[in-house]
Amino acid sequence: MILENLLSIIEKSLPASTAMANDRIGLQIQSGRNFVKRILITLEVTPEIIKEAIELGSDCIITFHPLIFNPILSITENERVGQLCSELIRNNIALVAIHTNFDSFIGGTSKIFADKLDLINDGFLIPDPSIQSCGMGILAHTKQPVPYLEFIKKVSEICNSPIRYCEGKNYLIERIAIVGGSGSSFLNDALKSGADAFITADITYHTFHRVQGKMMIIDPGHYEMEQFVPEGLQKFISENTGADLEFVKRSKALTNPVRFFPEENFTKFQQGYLSNN
């Protein structure tokens, strides 16, 4: 496939205009490549991901978390981004980032997470005013009201992670707001929506204080909410390019740098999800 055609396909369904301001999406490293024979989908780029790409013969990596985010003043191998950029260029592997333009996609990050929880989608938390099929976050509801501890247990089991949470005003959970990844900036929108619970990640201690008794906040972790994104990206790329799964592979490497103590097998279960894809 011509690399430029791949980028055009992505732009058509996931336009850059739907990404958050200052996000770094699109072609990040071309590595002298104009054609792509095999794609590897990943949440983020690590040395293990590049090694996997080489072993699979993948000449293009599509990553959810952009590798290059801040302006690069120099590319050296004594720091993480420089080392990874050098390795990609050395091996003629192109790098494309699809990030918050997938968050805002109708079948994107938050919708995928809601589906894992078997929730019924009610629409975007914040609809895009100019593009009907785009928006940030989603509102959803359970098939029947669920006691909050039972609901938290389900989130933990789906994410394979411990849960940080604060209690809300209702014992039963039915209406839920979701923003995959770091969603603190959407807290007021979640409160205004009348949600019983808001599921997002990277919540601070004082934010829990602020919301306690008004709305339950459930924080399963950043990686834990987004670990299902590569599955969605693989489906999106395959369907929109007409490519089979031999052309579009999903990484089996665990990129989560966070470990838990006591372990409780969380890391093992997260790796198991990837290995079984």
C-alpha positions as CSV (number, residue, x, y, z in Angstrom):
1,M,0.0,0.0,0.0
2,I,1.2,3.5,-0.8
3,L,1.9,5.3,2.5
4,E,0.3,8.5,1.4
5,N,-2.9,6.5,0.6
6,L,-2.9,5.0,4.1
7,L,-2.7,8.5,5.6
8,S,-5.5,9.7,3.4
9,I,-7.7,6.8,4.5
10,I,-7.1,7.7,8.1
11,E,-7.7,11.4,7.6
12,K,-11.0,10.7,5.8
13,S,-12.6,8.9,8.8
14,L,-10.5,10.3,11.6
15,P,-9.9,13.9,10.6
16,A,-7.2,15.9,12.3
17,S,-9.7,18.6,13.0
18,T,-11.4,16.2,15.6
19,A,-8.2,15.8,17.6
20,M,-7.6,17.9,20.7
21,A,-5.6,21.1,20.2
22,N,-1.8,20.5,20.0
23,D,-2.1,16.7,19.8
24,R,0.6,15.2,17.6
25,I,-1.0,12.9,15.1
26,G,-0.3,11.6,11.6
27,L,3.0,10.6,10.1
28,Q,5.7,11.1,12.7
29,I,8.6,9.2,11.1
30,Q,8.7,8.3,7.4
31,S,12.1,6.5,7.4
32,G,12.5,7.0,3.7
33,R,9.4,4.8,3.1
34,N,6.8,5.4,0.4
35,F,5.2,2.0,0.4
36,V,3.9,-0.1,3.3
37,K,3.7,-3.9,3.2
38,R,2.8,-4.8,6.7
39,I,1.4,-2.8,9.7
40,L,1.9,-3.4,13.4
41,I,-0.7,-1.7,15.7
42,T,0.3,-0.8,19.3
43,L,-0.7,1.4,22.2
44,E,2.7,3.0,22.3
45,V,6.3,2.5,21.1
46,T,8.9,0.8,23.2
47,P,12.1,-1.2,22.3
48,E,10.0,-4.4,22.5
49,I,7.5,-3.1,20.0
50,I,10.2,-2.2,17.5
51,K,11.8,-5.7,18.0
52,E,8.4,-7.3,17.4
53,A,7.9,-5.2,14.2
54,I,11.3,-6.4,12.9
55,E,10.5,-10.0,13.7
56,L,7.1,-9.8,12.0
57,G,8.5,-7.9,9.0
58,S,6.3,-4.9,9.7
59,D,7.5,-1.8,7.9
60,C,5.0,0.6,9.5
61,I,3.9,1.0,13.1
62,I,0.6,2.7,14.0
63,T,0.7,3.9,17.6
64,F,-2.0,5.3,19.7
65,H,0.3,7.3,22.0
66,P,2.5,9.6,19.8
67,L,6.2,9.0,20.2
68,I,7.1,12.5,19.3
69,F,5.0,15.0,21.4
70,N,7.3,17.8,22.5
71,P,9.5,19.6,19.9
72,I,12.7,17.6,19.3
73,L,15.9,19.7,19.5
74,S,18.2,16.8,18.8
75,I,18.0,13.1,18.2
76,T,20.5,11.3,20.4
77,E,20.5,7.8,21.8
78,N,21.0,8.7,25.5
79,E,17.3,9.5,26.0
80,R,14.2,7.5,25.2
81,V,12.6,9.3,22.3
82,G,15.8,9.8,20.4
83,Q,16.8,6.2,20.9
84,L,13.5,4.9,19.6
85,C,13.4,7.4,16.7
86,S,17.0,6.2,15.7
87,E,16.0,2.6,15.9
88,L,12.9,3.1,13.7
89,I,15.0,5.0,11.1
90,R,17.7,2.4,11.1
91,N,15.2,-0.3,10.3
92,N,13.3,1.7,7.7
93,I,10.1,1.5,9.8
94,A,7.5,4.3,9.4
95,L,5.6,5.6,12.4
96,V,2.0,6.9,12.3
97,A,0.2,8.2,15.3
98,I,-3.6,8.0,15.8
99,H,-4.6,9.5,19.1
100,T,-7.4,11.9,20.2
101,N,-8.8,11.8,16.7
102,F,-9.6,8.2,17.6
103,D,-10.9,9.2,21.0
104,S,-13.5,11.4,19.3
105,F,-14.4,8.7,16.7
106,I,-17.9,7.2,17.1
107,G,-16.4,3.8,17.6
108,G,-13.3,5.0,19.4
109,T,-11.6,4.7,22.8
110,S,-14.5,5.3,25.2
111,K,-17.1,3.4,23.1
112,I,-14.7,0.4,23.0
113,F,-14.4,0.5,26.8
114,A,-18.2,0.8,27.3
115,D,-18.6,-2.3,25.1
116,K,-16.2,-4.3,27.2
117,L,-18.4,-3.4,30.2
118,D,-21.5,-4.5,28.2
119,L,-23.0,-1.0,28.6
120,I,-25.7,0.5,26.3
121,N,-24.4,3.6,24.5
122,D,-26.5,6.7,24.8
123,G,-24.2,9.0,22.8
124,F,-21.3,11.4,23.2
125,L,-20.6,13.1,26.5
126,I,-19.5,16.2,24.4
127,P,-20.8,16.0,20.8
128,D,-18.7,17.7,18.2
129,P,-20.7,20.8,17.1
130,S,-19.6,20.5,13.4
131,I,-19.2,16.7,12.8
132,Q,-22.2,14.7,13.9
133,S,-20.4,11.3,14.2
134,C,-17.6,12.7,16.4
135,G,-17.3,13.8,20.1
136,M,-15.4,13.3,23.3
137,G,-16.3,10.6,25.8
138,I,-19.6,8.8,25.9
139,L,-22.7,8.4,28.1
140,A,-24.0,4.9,28.6
141,H,-26.3,3.0,30.9
142,T,-26.4,-0.5,32.4
143,K,-29.1,-3.0,31.4
144,Q,-30.4,-2.7,34.9
145,P,-29.3,-0.8,38.0
146,V,-26.2,-2.4,39.6
147,P,-24.9,-2.0,43.3
148,Y,-21.8,0.2,43.1
149,L,-19.4,-2.4,44.6
150,E,-20.6,-5.0,42.1
151,F,-20.0,-2.5,39.3
152,I,-16.6,-1.6,40.5
153,K,-15.7,-5.3,40.7
154,K,-16.7,-5.7,37.1
155,V,-14.5,-2.8,36.0
156,S,-11.6,-4.3,37.9
157,E,-12.1,-7.7,36.2
158,I,-12.3,-6.2,32.7
159,C,-9.2,-4.0,33.2
160,N,-7.2,-6.5,35.2
161,S,-6.3,-3.8,37.7
162,P,-7.0,-2.4,41.2
163,I,-9.5,0.4,41.3
164,R,-9.3,3.8,42.9
165,Y,-12.7,5.3,43.5
166,C,-14.8,7.6,45.6
167,E,-18.4,7.1,46.6
168,G,-21.2,9.0,44.8
169,K,-24.7,9.9,45.9
170,N,-26.4,6.7,44.7
171,Y,-26.0,3.1,45.9
172,L,-27.2,1.8,42.6
173,I,-25.3,2.6,39.4
174,E,-27.1,3.0,36.1
175,R,-26.0,6.1,34.2
176,I,-22.3,6.3,33.4
177,A,-20.0,8.8,31.8
178,I,-16.7,7.5,30.3
179,V,-13.6,9.2,29.0
180,G,-10.8,6.8,28.2
181,G,-7.4,7.9,29.4
182,S,-6.8,11.1,31.3
183,G,-10.3,12.7,31.6
184,S,-10.1,15.1,34.5
185,S,-10.8,18.1,32.2
186,F,-14.2,16.6,31.4
187,L,-15.2,16.3,35.1
188,N,-17.7,19.2,35.0
189,D,-19.3,17.7,31.9
190,A,-19.7,14.4,33.6
191,L,-21.3,16.1,36.7
192,K,-23.7,18.1,34.4
193,S,-24.7,14.9,32.6
194,G,-26.3,13.5,35.8
195,A,-24.2,10.4,35.7
196,D,-24.1,8.1,38.7
197,A,-20.4,7.3,37.9
198,F,-17.6,8.7,35.9
199,I,-14.9,6.3,34.7
200,T,-11.6,7.9,33.7
201,A,-8.0,7.8,34.6
202,D,-5.2,9.8,36.3
203,I,-7.5,11.4,38.9
204,T,-5.8,13.4,41.6
205,Y,-6.5,13.1,45.3
206,H,-8.1,16.5,45.6
207,T,-10.4,15.8,42.6
208,F,-11.8,12.8,44.5
209,H,-12.4,15.1,47.5
210,R,-14.2,17.6,45.3
211,V,-16.6,15.1,43.8
212,Q,-17.2,12.7,46.7
213,G,-20.9,12.4,47.5
214,K,-21.9,14.0,44.2
215,M,-20.9,11.4,41.7
216,M,-18.8,8.2,41.9
217,I,-15.4,8.4,40.2
218,I,-13.8,5.2,39.1
219,D,-10.2,5.3,38.1
220,P,-8.9,1.9,36.9
221,G,-5.7,3.3,35.4
222,H,-4.6,5.0,32.2
223,Y,-3.1,1.9,30.4
224,E,-5.9,-0.2,31.8
225,M,-8.6,1.9,30.1
226,E,-6.7,2.2,26.8
227,Q,-5.4,-1.4,26.5
228,F,-8.3,-2.2,24.2
229,V,-7.6,0.6,21.7
230,P,-5.2,-1.5,19.5
231,E,-8.0,-4.0,19.0
232,G,-10.2,-1.1,17.7
233,L,-7.5,0.4,15.6
234,Q,-6.8,-3.0,14.0
235,K,-10.4,-3.4,13.1
236,F,-10.6,0.2,11.8
237,I,-7.5,-0.1,9.6
238,S,-8.5,-3.5,8.2
239,E,-12.1,-2.4,7.4
240,N,-11.1,0.9,5.8
241,T,-8.2,-0.4,3.8
242,G,-9.7,-3.8,2.8
243,A,-6.6,-5.4,4.2
244,D,-6.5,-8.8,5.9
245,L,-5.1,-9.5,9.4
246,E,-1.8,-10.7,7.9
247,F,-1.3,-7.1,6.7
248,V,-2.5,-5.5,9.9
249,K,-1.1,-7.2,13.1
250,R,-1.8,-6.3,16.6
251,S,1.1,-6.2,19.0
252,K,1.4,-8.8,21.7
253,A,4.0,-6.9,23.8
254,L,2.9,-5.5,27.2
255,T,3.9,-1.8,27.2
256,N,2.4,-0.8,30.6
257,P,5.3,0.5,32.8
258,V,3.2,0.3,35.9
259,R,3.5,-2.7,38.2
260,F,1.4,-3.4,41.3
261,F,2.3,-4.4,44.8
262,P,1.0,-6.8,46.0
263,E,1.1,-8.1,42.4
264,E,-2.2,-10.1,42.6
265,N,-1.5,-11.3,39.0
266,F,-2.7,-8.0,37.5
267,T,0.3,-7.8,35.1
268,K,0.0,-11.5,34.2
269,F,-3.6,-11.0,33.3
270,Q,-2.9,-7.9,31.2
271,Q,-0.2,-9.8,29.3
272,G,-2.6,-12.7,28.9
273,Y,-5.1,-10.4,27.1
274,L,-2.5,-9.4,24.6
275,S,-1.1,-12.9,24.1
276,N,-4.6,-14.3,23.4
277,N,-5.5,-11.7,20.7
